[in-house]
Amino acid sequence: MPRPLHLRKLTFDEVVRYFVEERPDVPQVHHGALLTRQGLSYGFPCLQLFVDRDNAPCLAPSGAPYGRFVVARALDSELLGMFGGRELIIFE
């Protein structure tokens, strides 16, 4: 993964926009996953991945996963509510 993208706030709309606009044109991509760690002093590290039917990350020919790494100072209320104390959201 390249260096993380730093954002003040990651929003639900931005997550959905990325999954729609950046979806790789490969047959194994079935849906998306957003993983984070909560309670860290510097914000929320978020891994946004395209995954297959078994929720395994889809890999480019280079071996890198399709997706991005974001570090956000905050998450919007919609994402926080969806996480509900968990560290994974599946987007279908």
Contacts in CASP RR format, 6 or more apart in sequence:
PFRMAT RR
TARGET T0000
AUTHOR 0000-0000-0000
METHOD contacts of the structure
MODEL  1
MPRPLHLRKLTFDEVVRYFVEERPDVPQVHHGALLTRQGLSYGFPCLQLF
VDRDNAPCLAPSGAPYGRFVVARALDSELLGMFGGRELIIFE
1 47 0 8 1.000
1 64 0 8 1.000
1 65 0 8 1.000
1 67 0 8 1.000
1 68 0 8 1.000
1 69 0 8 1.000
2 68 0 8 1.000
2 69 0 8 1.000
3 69 0 8 1.000
4 45 0 8 1.000
4 69 0 8 1.000
4 70 0 8 1.000
4 71 0 8 1.000
5 68 0 8 1.000
5 69 0 8 1.000
5 70 0 8 1.000
5 71 0 8 1.000
6 70 0 8 1.000
6 71 0 8 1.000
6 72 0 8 1.000
7 14 0 8 1.000
7 70 0 8 1.000
7 71 0 8 1.000
7 72 0 8 1.000
7 73 0 8 1.000
8 72 0 8 1.000
8 73 0 8 1.000
8 74 0 8 1.000
9 72 0 8 1.000
9 73 0 8 1.000
9 74 0 8 1.000
9 75 0 8 1.000
9 76 0 8 1.000
10 44 0 8 1.000
10 46 0 8 1.000
10 70 0 8 1.000
10 72 0 8 1.000
10 74 0 8 1.000
10 75 0 8 1.000
10 76 0 8 1.000
10 79 0 8 1.000
11 75 0 8 1.000
11 76 0 8 1.000
11 78 0 8 1.000
11 79 0 8 1.000
12 76 0 8 1.000
12 78 0 8 1.000
12 79 0 8 1.000
12 82 0 8 1.000
15 34 0 8 1.000
15 48 0 8 1.000
15 79 0 8 1.000
15 91 0 8 1.000
16 91 0 8 1.000
18 48 0 8 1.000
18 68 0 8 1.000
19 32 0 8 1.000
19 48 0 8 1.000
19 50 0 8 1.000
19 91 0 8 1.000
22 67 0 8 1.000
22 68 0 8 1.000
23 29 0 8 1.000
23 50 0 8 1.000
24 50 0 8 1.000
24 58 0 8 1.000
24 60 0 8 1.000
24 66 0 8 1.000
26 58 0 8 1.000
26 66 0 8 1.000
28 52 0 8 1.000
28 58 0 8 1.000
29 50 0 8 1.000
29 51 0 8 1.000
29 52 0 8 1.000
29 58 0 8 1.000
29 66 0 8 1.000
30 51 0 8 1.000
30 52 0 8 1.000
30 53 0 8 1.000
31 50 0 8 1.000
31 51 0 8 1.000
31 90 0 8 1.000
31 91 0 8 1.000
31 92 0 8 1.000
32 48 0 8 1.000
32 49 0 8 1.000
32 50 0 8 1.000
32 51 0 8 1.000
32 90 0 8 1.000
32 91 0 8 1.000
32 92 0 8 1.000
33 47 0 8 1.000
33 48 0 8 1.000
33 49 0 8 1.000
33 51 0 8 1.000
33 55 0 8 1.000
33 88 0 8 1.000
33 89 0 8 1.000
33 90 0 8 1.000
33 91 0 8 1.000
34 46 0 8 1.000
34 47 0 8 1.000
34 48 0 8 1.000
34 49 0 8 1.000
34 79 0 8 1.000
34 88 0 8 1.000
34 89 0 8 1.000
34 91 0 8 1.000
35 46 0 8 1.000
35 47 0 8 1.000
35 49 0 8 1.000
35 87 0 8 1.000
35 88 0 8 1.000
36 44 0 8 1.000
36 45 0 8 1.000
36 46 0 8 1.000
36 47 0 8 1.000
36 75 0 8 1.000
36 83 0 8 1.000
36 87 0 8 1.000
37 44 0 8 1.000
37 45 0 8 1.000
37 87 0 8 1.000
38 44 0 8 1.000
38 83 0 8 1.000
38 85 0 8 1.000
38 87 0 8 1.000
42 71 0 8 1.000
42 73 0 8 1.000
43 71 0 8 1.000
43 72 0 8 1.000
43 73 0 8 1.000
43 74 0 8 1.000
44 71 0 8 1.000
44 72 0 8 1.000
44 73 0 8 1.000
44 74 0 8 1.000
44 75 0 8 1.000
45 69 0 8 1.000
45 70 0 8 1.000
45 71 0 8 1.000
46 69 0 8 1.000
46 70 0 8 1.000
46 71 0 8 1.000
46 72 0 8 1.000
47 67 0 8 1.000
47 68 0 8 1.000
47 69 0 8 1.000
47 70 0 8 1.000
48 67 0 8 1.000
48 68 0 8 1.000
48 69 0 8 1.000
48 70 0 8 1.000
49 57 0 8 1.000
49 58 0 8 1.000
49 65 0 8 1.000
49 66 0 8 1.000
49 67 0 8 1.000
50 57 0 8 1.000
50 58 0 8 1.000
50 65 0 8 1.000
50 66 0 8 1.000
50 67 0 8 1.000
51 57 0 8 1.000
51 58 0 8 1.000
52 58 0 8 1.000
55 90 0 8 1.000
57 65 0 8 1.000
57 66 0 8 1.000
58 65 0 8 1.000
58 66 0 8 1.000
59 65 0 8 1.000
59 66 0 8 1.000
60 66 0 8 1.000
75 83 0 8 1.000
79 89 0 8 1.000
82 89 0 8 1.000
83 89 0 8 1.000
END
